[in-house]
Amino acid sequence: MKPLGKYTTTVVTTGFLVLLIMSILIFWLLKTGQAAFYEELVVDRTGKMSISPSGVLPREIELEPNVVKQSEIRGYIGDGAVYGTLGLLQDVVTEIWSSKLLARLTQQFGTKSVYSALYDQTNDMYSIIYFDKKLGLFVMCDIYYRVGFGENRWVKDIRLCAGPNGTGPKSATNLGRFINPLVDRSSQNQDSFVLFDSLLSRFFKIDFVDRTVTKGPQIKGRQPVAIGRIQKNEFNRIGEFRWIPPLRKATEEEYTNTKIRKYTTYMNGQPVQLVPVDGFDFHWLDNPSDILVLTASNDIFRLDKDSLDLDGLVGTLLDENLEAIGPQSLLSYSVINVKGQDKSFGTIVGQLSADAHQLSAFKFGEDGAFRDLQRYGILDSYAKAGGPLYLVIKYALENLRPAALSLVSYFTTSSFEAAAGHRALFLSPESFVGWHSRNTVGIVSSFLISFIIISPALALGVVIAWFIRKDAVTTGLPKQAQTLWIIAAVAFGITAGITYLLTRDRIMLVTCKNCGRMRRPDMEACHRCGTGWDVPELRSVTWRVSDH
């Protein structure tokens, strides 16, 4: 028989490789089915939310005589709900980031450290602002390629550095250090931006043009986790949310003005150009006077750009039970501060659930108090053509996964970041068990139902365990090893079965003279009846051949 240590190592290594291959195969089969389902039934048909009037503005504004189209909240589930959760898609790539020059720069400093990049076509160089972690300073510099005079190389000229205590040259020793800056990346002003340093517990505004650093008061009890435009995964087309203000017909002058953003609709079969009513603008133009701050408590505040202090609550990330929910539990969200006529009318928080099944629009008043919730689910899509078939295939494939891993998925679903759960390989937060764990209340009943969900996987494991035991008895596997293989088969199902077949002893059995059943020739006693191994031809003979 094989040495125990070597056999155990072989089984564990083979089992892991089988599990890896099986998991990859099942993962891509599930993703293929999900892609087809979302593309055909969700993205183009039911994965859209439209609320008009939006319910945020007063009725007198919505019912003005010149209003042709009332305000609207729009949301949709994009194809990124499948592709954008694979980790293969990156942030939106602009021309500037695809250039060879900036590619070299971002490779050196890291894309997360570069906050501004402006190309000077006249001088053929870039003006860059990045955060130098070693110095603890934000650095403005010029990057260009020097050619001639016996050298061809990249040159970096540092123009100015900024720290908590002010601006100055790199050699300055009194600028202080930023430790862990969180920067507002939505700022339209490339040379001026707001940041929060968690260790210094205050907001700062850096203006490289005026060469100033403005320091705000200490923020106590609230830890910002995002600044600027509060959103997640919109660039990956996972979920997108918009607020469209009330619209009127464009005047002849507005119609011909290409600088004015217009909305096209059709009336009586003819295209009509619309513009926001007086005092409003399209949300995606972004009012630069607004900076929103999401804190660790999931509350959303407005930041006063002058005092750099939190100016008041505007909303909260909530679940459908109106309890606070963390950003990691949502697949996508976007916070829209509705402003117009020089005042704020409230806030809309558009959310897409972790399982990509439900779009929600939470509405908050001017004081940040919850006002209304409207939900748009896509579960009715499962009842349409192709939906039931997709669910059956998904359920069958999920039950080919080890029952043990499905059970672990039940307990760990809430610990997964929403997008990461969609690309998990071994565990399956976005399986039927994961959905049940996330949406069901009651520990005992929920746990029992999870067992019912994975019962096909457990049944398959029991069948495989029976075959393994039958073969193990025949081949003379020790009873302790048989027990371990039975447990492994119930827990890991097909993975254990394939591993057993690949690692079982391949030995020719012979007939036992005592019991008549097949036995191993490499064991001293028959593993079926215990009779000793009698080999007459190996005994020394008592007679000899002599020439005399």
LOVEXVO-801254 format. One record per residue: residue in one letter; x, y, z of N, C-alpha, C in turn. Coordinates in steps of 0.001 Angstrom, whole numbers, plus 500000, padded with zeros to 6 digits. Layout:
<sites>
AXYZXYZXYZ
...
</sites>
This chain:
<sites>
M500838498800500000500000500000500000500869501245500000
K500293502394499581501042503642499543501316504139500951
P502469504803501179502732505422502481501650506462502784
L501218506502504074500092507342504462500338508818504171
G501561509313504531501852510733504331501817511126502872
K502423510302502015502447510594500576501043510519499980
Y500275509519500434498906509359499931498039510565500305
T498154511031501542497374512180502001497718513430501198
T499020513641500977499448514800500192498907514738498777
T498948513554498191498439513380496820496946513664496747
V496208513156497732494752513350497739494401514819497897
V495056515518498845494750516928499091495097517776497867
T496267517539497269496678518315496092495740518074494918
T495437516803494670494529516468493566493136517050493811
G492678516963495059491354517484495388491249518980495150
F492290519703495527492263521153495319492240521487493829
L493038520783493036493063521042491594491712520721490959
V491106519627491389489776519268490869488755520332491260
L488818520776492527487900521820492998488090523105492206
L489329523465491941489618524684491186489053524601489774
I489309523490489095488829523325487709487301523297487665
M486695522563488592485232522491488643484636523863488925
S485244524605489859484724525923490225484800526898489064
I485914526869488336486071527745487177485040527406486112
L484850526124485855483890525685484837482470526111485204
I482071525859486445480718526226486890480546527744486885
F481583528470487325481520529933487355481209530502485979
W481933530040484947481737530604483616480442530130482963
L479995528933483300478687528495482805477578529366483401
L477697529665484705476710530534485349476768531948484781
K477975532470484556478121533815484009477561533903482589
T477749532856481818477210532848480455475689532907480477
G475080532094481349473624532122481471473124533453481998
Q473833534016482983473438535310483548473540536406482501
A474603536370481702474782537391480669473640537346479663
A473280536143479243472182536004478279470871536481478880
F470630536138480152469384536527480811469290538044480954
Y470356538673481480470323540114481695470258540873480376
E470975540378479378471006541087478099469649541056477417
E468970539903477503467711539739476773466490540219477562
L466483539976478887465263540216479646465336541406480597
V466533541826480960466643542860481986467097544186481413
V468282544206480803468891545465480371467986546225479408
D467422545526478441466640546206477403465148546263477705
R464681545593478742463236545529478940462801545966480343
T463108545152481332462532545401482655463488546055483636
G464759546169483283465734546717484223465788548226484224
K464642548866484149464592550326484082463618550856485120
M463942552021485661463074552684486622462788554087486124
S461548554484486128461164555823485704460067556330486635
I460351557437487334459396558032488265459154559469487837
S457957559755487368457627561104486919456176561425487288
P455931562522487988456919563467488526457773562815489608
S458943563380489825459903562765490727459445562772492169
G458536563686492542458068563744493914458978564517494836
V459947565219494260460882566006495063460515567487495029
L460045567959493895459730569376493736458291569677494152
P458009570901494549456630571296494861455744571190493625
R454458570963493836453524570782492729453441572018491845
E453571573211492437453432574424491633454523574536490574
I455697573968490847456768573994489841456472572974488748
E456037571781489158455743570727488184454584571113487263
L453654571933487773452450572242487008452486573628486367
E453676574207486266453786575491485572453280575349484142
P452640576392483588452036576298482244453028575932481139
N454286576374481270455229576115480189455950574783480322
V455622573999481359456267572693481546455671571685480573
V456523571128479744456106570116478772456322568719479335
K457400568543480074457731567240480660458113567456482123
Q457393566782483028457654566943484451458976566282484840
S459475566644486037460751566094486503460663564566486591
E461807563927486469461822562460486386463063561901487070
I462865560795487785463981560002488313464138558804487400
R465347558620486889465623557494486006466714556609486599
G466527555330486466467550554385486874467476553169485982
Y468568552512485799468544551295484991469669550365485409
I469462549095485126470494548086485333471204547898484010
G472478548203483977473237548096482741473846546724482563
D474455546495481385475102545216481133476317545020482039
G476750546102482692477861545980483634477505545152484848
A476196544910485093475803544061486209476400542672486060
V476731542287484835477407541012484576478882541240484306
Y479180542087483308480564542246482878481380543117483833
G480742544131484403481465545046485279481810544457486621
T481229543299486966481526542670488248482599541601488123
L483171541463486943484202540445486758485575540925487180
G485702542232487433487006542760487778487883542995486573
L487329542779485350488106542934484128487990544350483576
L486876545028483923486665546374483407487262547391484366
Q487891548405483852488505549438484668487659550711484586
D488100551732485261487414553015485199487437553552483779
V486609554536483522486554555127482188487937555606481770
V488356555195480572489684555561480075489535556703479083
T490146557816479367490107558965478473491335558976477595
E491340559881476613492490559970475728493768560265476501
I493608561116477509494805561549478238495442560378478978
W494592559475479489495128558351480255495656557254479350
S495282557278478091495775556261477173497067556684476493
S497509557897476726498743558358476090499944557633476668
K500966557482475863502168556779476304502873557552477413
L502828558880477321503515559694478312502896559496479696
L501570559624479769500921559499481062500930558049481541
A500953557110480585501057555701480972502353555457481731
R503425556073481261504704555966481956504615556608483337
L503935557742483400503819558470484661502999557690485678
T501831557209485246500967556480486172501591555156486589
Q502425554590485727503141553374486097504140553671487217
Q504700554870487185505685555256488194505020555651489507
F503927556434489427503320556967490642502090556189491082
G501495555401490179500258554696490503499060555542490126
T498080554951489445496935555720488953496139556349490087
K496124555740491273495351556294492382496013557535492971
S497284557756492667497993558896493239497946560121492342
V497622559949491056497578561070490113496172561668490127
Y496050562954490442494746563592490592494425564564489465
S495423564992488725495174565946487652496244565782486595
A495843565872485331496793565776484229496285566641483078
L496957567754482810496580568669481743497686568714480704
Y497304568582479442498290568546478370498474569936477769
D499715570387477729500075571655477103500598571346475709
Q499707571503474700500071571118473343501178572004472776
T501206573275473180502211574202472668503622573754473048
N503793573389474325505105572984474814505292571474474847
D504255570738474392504313569276474340504706568686475696
M503949569008476726504229568457478046502942568412478861
Y503013567701479966501869567558480859502135568289482159
S501082568903482684501126569461484026500389568481484929
I501114567932485882500614566839486697500510567253488163
I499437566783488828499329566889490279499173565474490821
Y500071565078491710500008563742492281500377563805493757
F500066562730494465500387562650495893501624561796496072
D502648562376496675503893561669496951503808561091498367
K503684559773498454503488559132499755504720559275500642
K505905559266500044507122559385500852507231560768501483
L506887561791500705506960563158501217505729563534502034
G504602562865501759503352563251502402502825564557501851
L503168564869500591502808566148499975502133565923498630
F501276566875498245500754566919496884501735567730496048
V502085567206494898503141567796494071502589568199492713
M502853569452492313502552569889490953503868569919490180
C503880569261489030505112569207488252504807569171486762
D505812569416485959505722569306484501506517568082484067
I505911567303483183506559566105482657506695566267481146
Y507907566097480652508119566187479207509292565307478818
Y509425565082477516510485564218476987511551565091476342
R512753565037476895513849565862476387514617565073475329
V514771565720474158515469565091473035516634565986472622
G517776565369472366518928566130471870519994566347472914
F521067566994472497522209567269473374522766565985473997
G522748564935473177523331563680473629522485562891474620
E521227563299474856520381562567475798518929562594475344
N518266561461475518516845561331475271516223560716476526
R515515561514477307514981560995478558513774561803479013
W513022561188479935511893561864480544512392562805481635
V511802563971481702512219564977482680511002565390483514
K511211565482484806510156565930485720510644567182486443
D509956568297486227510284569558486905509204569854487937
I509553569776489200508597570068490278508427571575490415
R507177572034490302506891573465490397506482573881491801
L505690573047492475505161573447493772504723572214494548
C504871572262495869504401571205496763503411571798497762
A502471570975498202501454571442499161501300570437500289
G501332570958501523501116570145502706500072570780503596
P499798570204504756498765570754505646499039572192506090
N500311572589506104500659573915506624500870574962505536
G500732574597504260500909575581503194501601574998501980
T502043575884501090502710575475499858504149575975499867
G504969575367499019506360575776498928507141574810498066
P508437575002497944509265574094497145509436572742497844
K509953571777497115510146570439497667511081570459498865
S511997571401498868512994571472499933512441572060501238
A511243572644501182510670573264502383510420572204503455
T510717572555504696510582571610505806509400571911506721
N508679572979506432507587573405507314506202573170506712
L506100572318505696504817572103505025503951571073505737
G504550570273506623503796569209507281503635568005506364
R502833567053506783502623565825506003501157565418506042
F500633565069504860499345564384504796499630562896504971
I498802562228505766499045560819506051498157559912505197
N496877560171505239495934559316504507494857560184503865
P495194560896502775494235561846502189493149561167501356
L491933561664501516490786561245500710490389562453499873
V490514562350498549490413563514497671489094563528496917
D488534564731496751487358564925495910487803564888494454
R487556563762493782487986563595492392486974564136491396
S485819564601491887484791565103490973484951566587490690
S485947567227491272486150568663491075486458568964489613
Q485788569990489076486034570386487689487245571298487576
N487698571830488700488884572685488692490105571811488914
Q490934571659487890492069570750487956493131571207488953
D493220572511489202494286573037490051493847573295491488
S492586573032491801492071573275493145491138572137493530
F491339571573494695490490570460495121490440570399496643
V489436569661497137489222569491498571489604568069498951
L490181567906500135490541566577500618490283566484502112
F490202565261502583490072565002504019491174564062504435
D491887564411505503492924563538506036492399562902507314
S492283561563507307491672560861508434492500560976509706
L493824561064509579494655561167510775494607562575511368
L494548563580510488494456564962510960493018565360511289
S492060564536510823490627564708511138490091566074510729
R490449566529509557489915567799509072490004567852507548
F489182568760506982489191568980505542490213570060505197
F490778569955503993491706570944503465491301571290502037
K491562572526501644491385572927500255492729573420499733
I493215572765498680494500573132498081494233573863496773
D494809575029496602494701575818495373496115576098494877
F496513575387493828497867575539493309498048576838492534
V496951577428492053497046578705491335497326579833492322
D496529579890493406496737580926494418497842580566495408
R498355579342495303499406578849496202498960578907497665
T497738578419497913497198578461499266496695577090499698
V496709576866501001496112575678501610495192576163502725
T493877575897502574492898576310503577492579575126504472
K492616575373505774492414574299506743491066574482507422
G490272573388507467488973573434508118489060573009509569
P487943573096510302487933572674511710488015571160511834
Q488375570686513005488434569250513228487035568656513181
I486935567509512521485662566795512410485675565677513450
K484832565768514439484809564777515511483561563907515410
G483758562610515582482632561682515613482126561259514249
R482671561827513180482236561457511826483468561201510970
Q483532560033510375484677559646509564484269559581508091
P484638560587507271484289560540505845484956559363505134
V484215558735504246484748557634503442484674557948501948
A483963559003501578483880559425500176483540560910500136
I484137561621499167483931563063499034483608563384497578
G482741564370497387482442564835496034481152564251495532
R481197563645494379480009562986493848479955561585494435
I478966561327495281478864560059495988478196559044495074
Q478988558146494554478446557144493645479343555919493665
K478798554817493161479553553573493087479166552822491827
N480169552456491051480024551560489897479185552114488749
E478932553434488711478200553973487559479050553902486297
F480374554130486435481236554124485264481335552730484643
N481071551687485435481101550319484913479745549880484358
R478803550833484245477483550562483681476748549464484451
I477018549368485741476294548390486544474905548924486868
G474861550144487311473580550798487569473780552287487449
E472853552968486800473008554408486622471709555102487020
F471853556244487708470691556973488205470814558447487811
R469707559026487383469689560415486958468402561097487436
W468518562404487675467340563219487921467255564254486810
I466107564295486149465891565237485059464893566290485541
P465258567564485482464362568621485974463160568805485055
P462165569598485474461036569901484578461551570581483310
L460969570220482163461465570716480880460390571515480150
R460852572499479407459974573289478531460565573275477125
K459781573744476174460280573813474810461393574870474701
A462415574538473942463518575483473753463088576605472823
T463517577810473138463251578928472247464116578785470998
E463832579592470000464604579526468756466074579826469012
E466324580802469892467709581144470223468399579999470952
E467685579349471900468261578219472636468459577022471719
Y467576576868470752467655575729469840468944575762469020
T469349576958468631470545577099467787471828577250468604
N471703577411469922472882577579470775473428576199471155
T474576575877470595475155574545470829475728574385472236
K475904575476472958476456575397474310475416575002475349
I474145575074474963473068574731475891472711573260475723
R472775572520476824472416571104476782470908570969476630
K470491570167475660469063570013475371468655568547475463
Y467365568372475662466775567044475769465828566861474588
T465975565762473873465152565529472678464027564560473004
T462804564935472666461663564055472798460856564130471506
Y459819563338471425459011563316470201457560563633470531
M457007564548469767455603564916469901454961564844468526
N453911564048468445453226563837467166454196563350466091
G455131562530466525456089561952465582457222562869465189
Q457263564078465732458296565037465377459231565280466568
P460561565375466314461500565645467405461331567068467939
V461367567198469246461227568497469901462378568653470895
Q463025569815470849464137570096471758463603570762473029
L463957570194474179463514570718475464464708571169476293
V464470572142477147465496572640478074464861572751479448
P465667572747480528465108572881481883464394574221482057
V463373574214482894462668575458483200463625576395483934
D463276577649483989464166578662484566464558578303485997
G465842578433486270466356578173487609466874576770487823
F466724575883486812467183574500486943468197574186485846
D468913573091486063469896572645485088469901571124485103
F470482570533484060470598569085484039471577568643485121
H471236567570485830472060567122486950473473566768486520
W473619566154485348474953565667484971475928566800484629
L475452568050484637476395569151484470477133569425485776
D476587568932486910477212569030488230477498570463488656
N476801570893489679477026572212490256478297572175491103
P479362572897490716480619572805491449480563573364492859
S479481574077493207479385574626494565478991573561495573
D478585572389495104478146571313495993479236570265496165
I479578569975497397480446568846497715479729568011498761
L479460566754498448478807565851499378479847564963500052
V479532564530501269480445563709502055479681562512502616
L480161561311502314479597560087502883480474559666504049
T479858559453505210480614559088506405480524557585506668
A481354557117507611481387555695507940480073555216508533
S479262556143509075477948555781509628476881555725508543
N477303555877507257476422555808506084475516557027505945
D475802558098506701475085559356506551475770560216505485
I474977561041504804475484561897503737475294563354504158
F476381564113504125476353565514504528476770566399503362
R476371567654503440476850568662502506478031569376503156
L479101569614502387480281570301502908480257571756502474
D480442572644503423480544574067503120481948574341502581
K482037574787501326483349574974500706484126576135501293
D483438577047501964484131578190502569484703577836503941
S483861577260504804484321576931506157484958575557506237
L484744574725505196485233573345505181484733572563506390
D483465572807506725482813572082507805481547571438507250
L481107570356507893479895569682507444478707570598507700
D477894570799506631476863571835506653475487571302507002
G475322570017507154474007569481507471473750568166506769
L472904567336507367472553566037506815471645566207505601
V471949565467504515471098565529503322470465564173503010
G470958563101503626470394561780503349471210560688504012
T470782559439503784471447558272504375471303557096503413
L472312556226503394472180554966502660471333554024503515
L470176553604502991469239552772503734468913551501502965
D468496550463503702467965549279503045466448549395502976
E465794548365502462464349548445502272463586548481503593
N464254548117504698463634548216506015463947549549506685
L464527550472505903464882551814506359465926551796507480
E466788550796507433467921550730508343469190551050507567
A470167551659508247471404552062507575472097550856506956
I472620551055505746473309549985505027474634550518504504
G475665549715504574476991550155504162477169550108502649
P478079550917502115478340550916500661478725549545500127
Q479402548737500972479852547431500511478686546483500242
S477502546795500774476334545923500597475491546299499387
L475901547311498642475158547751497455476026547574496222
L475406547094495152476145546900493918476414548227493224
S475475549154493350475649550473492748474751551466493475
Y475201552720493547474369553774494110474844555113493587
S473958556101493671474292557457493264473446558422494088
V474109559437494642473429560436495464473248561711494644
I472017562166494517471691563339493706471084564408494594
N471777565519494739471257566645495503470476567543494535
V469159567572494701468291568303493779468326569789494121
K468894570586493208469007572026493429468415572784492254
G467903573956492538467350574814491508466790576070492127
Q466718577105491341466187578376491824466896578814493108
D468223578556493129469100578992494230468759578368495576
K468206577157495578467978576466496843467922574959496608
S467978574219497716467933572763497649466521572280497955
F466061571313497164464726570767497352464755569394498024
G465953568857498211466054567529498815467109566689498121
T467126565419498466468142564511497947467497563212497499
I468019562667496409467590561363495912468784560418495991
V468572559263496602469620558237496657469135557035495848
G469710556850494664469368555701493828470272554535494170
Q469693553353494353470464552184494777470107550947493963
L471106550109493725470902548803493107471359547755494107
S470477546817494429470771545817495452471946544938495061
A472536544271496043473738543463495814473499542350494805
D472286541802494764471990540721493821471536541241492460
A471543542570492280471143543205491009469693542900490652
H468862542729491677467455542402491446466523543582491637
Q466988544619492328466055545681492688466687547062492606
L466014547966491896466376549374491869465499550107492880
S466102550991493661465355551726494673465699553201494597
A464704554047494827464907555491494881464434555979496243
F465388556356497090465081556900498405465064558422498302
K464004559045498803463868560499498717463948561101500113
F464739562165500220464927562853501499464584564326501326
G464060564926502387463698566335502355464907567237502490
E464665568534502533465748569514502647466553569325503920
D465904568805504973466584568616506254467232567245506375
G467201566451505309467810565129505336466911564048505903
A465677564406506252464745563419506801464158562570505679
F463987561263505933463431560359504938462013560774504580
R461722560749503261460415561189502796459648560077502098
D460319559319501222459582558334500436460563557316499861
L460032556136499526460818555074498893459994554450497789
Q460591554342496616459944553647495504460913552610494967
R460404551389494767461243550267494353460755549722493025
Y461703549251492239461389548608490960462192547315490884
G461490546184491054462177544896491012462156544305489619
I463078543389489369463129542716488063462722541254488198
L462203540894489390461893539489489609460827538974488650
D459973539867488139458964539425487178459611538959485879
S460844539347485645461540538905484432461755537404484444
Y461876536811485638462117535377485723460916534573485231
A459740535192485207458547534487484754458369534570483243
K459192535374482594459055535542481145459847534485480398
A459677534468479095460328533462478254461828533441478516
G462336532277478859463756532132479131464102532252480593
G463275532963481351463544533155482768463501531868483574
P462402531075483487462348529809484232463479528854483852
L463796528789482554464882527904482113466205528333482729
Y466434529657482767467669530169483366467742529784484842
L466625529912485562466620529580486983466883528101487214
V466303527246486365466510525794486507467981525453486270
I468561526019485204469965525745484903470868526285486015
K470551527478486493471346528077487567471288527207488820
Y470103526747489184469953525919490385470690524586490240
A470600523980489045471279522698488806472798522859488894
L473324523914488281474772524136488310475255524440489730
E474477525210490470474876525540491840474917524307492730
N474077523316492435474086522099493240475163521122492804
L475919521466491777477125520690491447478300521163492291
R478137522339492906479166522826493815479118522013495113
P480232521946495825480231521218497103479210521796498080
A478450520912498722477438521349499691478084522100500851
A479303521696501207479997522368502317480266523826501987
L480684524108500753480973525490500362479680526306500253
S478605525660499824477320526374499776476870526754501175
L477119525863502134476747526149503514477602527282504080
V478890527273503748479764528368504181479309529683503546
S478867529618502281478380530811501587477184531417502322
Y476347530552502886475168531029503617475586531918504790
F476642531516505490477069532254506682477948533458506349
T478554533475505168479520534539504852479015535542503816
T477792535386503339477276536270502288477370537736502675
S476999538067503891476964539468504321478354540082504434
S479390539266504489480751539788504633481390540139503288
F480748539786502178481288540055500850480895541457500387
E481831542176499787481493543395499063480616543001497886
A479614543816497577478578543420496622479140542964495285
A480031543766494683480586543389493375481490542180493494
A482255542080494595483155540941494792482364539640494893
G481158539716495452480338538522495557479980537928494211
H479907538761493186479558538281491844480725537590491154
R481944537809491632483089537163490999483786536170491930
A483112535811493049483668534818493956483703533464493263
L484799532732493445485001531475492727484541530268493537
F485017530141494754484683528963495552483386529161496343
L483256530296496995482011530595497699481046531261496723
S479766531280497072478759531754496112477715532636496794
P478092533893497126477125534812497748475928535120496868
E476105535012495530474995535328494627474286534077494133
S474332533026494933473579531810494636472215531884495313
F471404530849495129470101530802495791470273530838497310
V471293530155497803471552530157499248471929531560499712
G472766532238498933473171533597499285471995534554499276
W471150534457498259469960535322498202469085535085499424
H468901533806499764468055533462500906468655534003502201
S469959533878502356470623534370503559470470535873503708
R470530536594502588470487538057502624469079538588502864
N468058537870502420466711538429502407465746537792503411
T466205536839504197465300536141505107465619536481506553
V464567536681507333464714536972508761464310535729509556
G465045535445510640464760534263511456465861533237511292
I466683533073512311467885532251512185467553530780511950
V466675530207512792466390528770512719465700528411511407
S464619529115511101463875528803509876464719529063508643
S465515530125508685466371530446507551467409529355507331
F467976528857508418468991527807508304468387526513507765
L467184526179508210466520524961507728466199525059506239
I465735526230505817465418526414504401466682526329503553
S467801526839504076469064526743503332469448525282503111
F469149524421504101469413522990503927468539522403502825
I467300522871502751466410522389501687466947522817500325
I467472524048500248467991524559498976469167523725498488
I470039523317499423471235522557499003471011521048499096
S469765520629499341469480519197499479469876518376498251
P469699518877496999470182518091495855471692517844495903
A472444518859496333473894518681496441474226517656497515
L473488517694498649473709516711499706473324515313499242
A472205515192498510471770513892497995472795513330497018
L473314514186496156474346513747495218475589513281495969
G475920513986497039477071513601497851476876512248498504
V475654511962498967475352510673499590475492509545498574
V474987509753497357475106508730496305476574508468495995
I477360509540495844478788509371495550479491508684496715
A479087509006497960479675508358499136479401506860499122
W478195506457498704477844505028498634478741504300497640
F478957504895496462479820504268495456481270504203495943
I481720505251496606483093505262497109483277504169498162
R482325504061499075482442503038500118482438501642499517
K481579501433498533481507500120497893482843499759497255
D483443500733496552484733500476495910485849500364496941
A485776501182498007486826501167499035486856499830499760
V485670499251500016485612497937500656486223496888499745
T485919496968498474486446496005497512487961496079497400
T488481497298497383489921497476497194490707497431498505
G490029497206499638490729497037500896491236498306501526
L490566499415501306490965500673501938490696500572503438
P491598501028504292491369500958505740490060501636506132
K489457501152507217488155501669507645488212503158507988
Q489319503580508580489434505004508907489446505851507646
A490158505381506620490199506098505345488823506074504678
Q488106504940504806486754504872504231485849505927504861
T485943506049506171485110507035506875485407508449506402
L486687508772506254487070510105505801486580510367504377
W486673509349503531486208509517502147484683509698502106
I483952509011502958482486509159502994482115510575503423
I482792511079504459482517512454504912482850513455503810
A484003513245503152484422514149502077483436514111500919
A482900512916500613481958512795499497480666513542499778
V480154513423501013478920514136501355479150515647501324
A480330516078501787480612517512501873480989518120500529
F481740517374499725482278517957498484481727517325497203
G480870516342497312480153515826496161481024515345495014
I480741515873493820481440515443492611482939515656492735
T483347516733493371484777517000493543485459515842494266
A484841515350495335485399514222496076485384512954495237
G484316512741494475484223511550493636485319511500492586
I485542512626491909486591512668490884487968512502491524
T488161513127492674489444513010493381489710511559493780
Y488688510873494240488843509472494631489254508606493442
L488585508827492307488906508035491119490333508281490639
L490796509520490805492144509845490332493237509361491276
T492899509137492543493936508792493523493815507373494075
R492769506612493712492592505253494258493716504340493789
D494008503347494606495045502372494242494616501580493017
R495505501486492066495242500682490867496062499392490972
I495433498358491512496125497100491769495246495944491320
M495855494919490753495115493759490278494732492876491465
L493444492665491681492972491837492775492998490360492382
V493162489530493374493161488076493142492085487436493996
T491756486168493699490710485472494450491275484872495725
C490575485122496826490976484542498114490550483080498142
K491474482160498475491161480723498494490207480362499619
N490117481261500640489271480942501787487832481405501592
C487654482713501203486284483253501105485786483372499666
G486702483247498717486302483297497313486081484683496764
R486280485698497612486129487073497124487475487656496729
M487399488803496034488626489427495555489374490064496722
R490719489886496728491549490427497781492797491057497186
R493454491855498000494692492515497560495865491557497749
P496728491435496756497884490550496899499034491194497687
D498932492533497962500031493204498663499792493297500163
M498754492594500678498465492602502108498654491193502660
E499162491084503907499449489777504499498188488966504749
A497084489632505028495829488934505283494756489462504351
C493804488618504033492681489020503185491873490085503920
H491621491215503259490898492286503917489399492009503999
R488976490876503420487561490516503477487276489502504598
C488162488468504722487908487440505731489022487311506760
G490155487954506511491259487949507472492196486769507347
T491981485880506362492852484714506184494240485152505731
G495263484469506247496631484811505889496920484539504424
W497979485138503980498371485025502557499277483819502409
D498739482732501816499489481482501657500071481416500252
V501412481453500158502076481423498841503032480232498811
P502559479021498430503396477814498485504674477923497663
E504577478616496530505741478663495662506897479473496255
L506660480167497336507719480945497955508407480186499093
R507879478947499497508478478169500564509747477455500056
S510693477302500934511935476601500550511657475096500424
V512178474431499392511932472989499129512772472133500068
T512260470933500359512966470014501272513744468958500525
W513698468965499206514442467980498434515355468688497457
R516380467998497000517358468557496072517641467557494941
V518105468039493829518516467196492695520011466945492818
S520396465684492729521814465338492886522298464590491663
D523608464736491360524203464042490207524492462569490539
H524515462241491799524850460858492186523598460007492232
</sites>
